[in-house]
Amino acid sequence: MAINKNGTGYTFLFSIIMVVIVGTALAYTSLSLKPLQKKNAADKKMVDILGAIGVTTTRENAETDFPTYVKERLSIDSEGNVLNSSTGKVDHADSSDPFNLDVKKDYRSKKLPSELSFPLYICEDVIGKKIYVIPVVGSGLWGPIWGFVALESDMNTIYGAKFDHKTETPGLGAEIKDDFFSDKFKGQKLRDASPYFTIIKGGRKIEDLHSVDGITGGTITSVGVGEMIDRTISIYQYYFESVTNSSEQ
Amino acid sequence: MSTENSAITPKRESLFSKKNRKLLKDPLSESNPITIQVLGICSALAITVQLQQAVIMSLSVLFVMIGANLLVSLLRNLIPDRIRIIVQLVIIASLVIIVDEVLKAYQPDISEKLSVFVGLIITNCIIMGRLEAFALANKPGPSVFDAIGNAMGYAWVLLVVSIVREIFGSGAISLPGMGQVKFLPQDWFVSSGGFYENNNLMILPPMALVVVGIIIWIQRSRNEALIED
């Protein structure tokens, strides 16, 4: 008996077999390429952290340049207490290394800040100035956005910033990753209370030190950048207070 | 859709028979997917700022087209008619995901620049158009030729557009291992006291449309058969 190609049974059988084969092939590809992709993501993270303090490097040199400028990696809890500290070369296998904290995953998990730990990078720029680099994560219009904000040793002046995104619209929201946007943050200051920093759509006063202009046509992404900076600073603020207090005593 | 779906000949034909050559050659000019059929324009406009991106994109499309055309052609007698579009989509999507994963692993910088456009190969009309119009009705051999021909037809337009845009938009072409290859003398540029400045409009999508338009214009003025009434 010839098989009825248009029968419901055959159609179902074909679909099931197809899904199983395709699923296996994709799972295999994904798993076998994971280690390389992870390495690339880690290198990119180093490039971005260094970018926030104004050091340009490449993926290839990231691994060696990183410890030269990033003197100490801390993880802190939501009350500003230091939990862990690492120095020198990054050990990708060591889960206690603050570099390996996945802030994007933590953001997605919707856990309370009190259940999480937060990485902080203490760096020195080319002339030996002390800089704090804070990773920020938030939501743009289509998907996650993230970046690094570098603060000077007064923990108030922004030294530099670097942002990136997953799927924002090219030409609009995606421009948060361009230098013209991140350069505007340089020299701006945080407010003393929330909102620590804002991104403004139109009508920003030029003398306003606590905000920058958003991107035309990328308002939701721009507002997302402001929101993630404000939310993250409000957590790190406790650590900054403790550092300032201890240095005053 | 184009009309070169000729009947399958019973005789075994040579690899470079006239018919197979036609399958390879036609999409390069007379039935070019971009300039004549105006398909796949979205990616052609978006990723032609740099030659390097255009090359990787073209190779990705070539891989996906050959793979999809071959698989669909091999399965053409097994695919149930009612779900054939879904099957085609699943095959294309899987191949695109594989390309995306491989790029993320081996070409992370390019993968970042191409961003969503690799994923959007899935919706590139050229690919599904060829599956529906050719691979479903032809043997694997000719289907592969058809895929190569159409992917090359897509590729050359991308390459030409990206070369023009990169030279006039950025003043130099960046090649892997060679850095920036300059085409104009440095002292022509305003920055070193000359008269020439890069055209920033070139790196924006509208100029890609203009360049594609110029290619279409040249192509039609050379081949009168293509001119519509």
Boltz contact constraints between the chains, C-beta under 6 A:
constraints:
  - contact:
      token1: [A, 5]
      token2: [B, 80]
      max_distance: 6.0
  - contact:
      token1: [A, 6]
      token2: [B, 81]
      max_distance: 6.0
  - contact:
      token1: [A, 11]
      token2: [B, 80]
      max_distance: 6.0
  - contact:
      token1: [A, 11]
      token2: [B, 83]
      max_distance: 6.0
  - contact:
      token1: [A, 14]
      token2: [B, 80]
      max_distance: 6.0
  - contact:
      token1: [A, 22]
      token2: [B, 90]
      max_distance: 6.0
  - contact:
      token1: [A, 22]
      token2: [B, 94]
      max_distance: 6.0
  - contact:
      token1: [A, 26]
      token2: [B, 94]
      max_distance: 6.0
  - contact:
      token1: [A, 26]
      token2: [B, 97]
      max_distance: 6.0
  - contact:
      token1: [A, 29]
      token2: [B, 98]
      max_distance: 6.0
  - contact:
      token1: [A, 29]
      token2: [B, 101]
      max_distance: 6.0
  - contact:
      token1: [A, 30]
      token2: [B, 101]
      max_distance: 6.0
  - contact:
      token1: [A, 33]
      token2: [B, 101]
      max_distance: 6.0
  - contact:
      token1: [A, 33]
      token2: [B, 105]
      max_distance: 6.0
  - contact:
      token1: [A, 36]
      token2: [B, 105]
      max_distance: 6.0
  - contact:
      token1: [A, 37]
      token2: [B, 104]
      max_distance: 6.0
  - contact:
      token1: [A, 37]
      token2: [B, 105]
      max_distance: 6.0
  - contact:
      token1: [A, 40]
      token2: [B, 108]
      max_distance: 6.0
  - contact:
      token1: [A, 167]
      token2: [B, 116]
      max_distance: 6.0
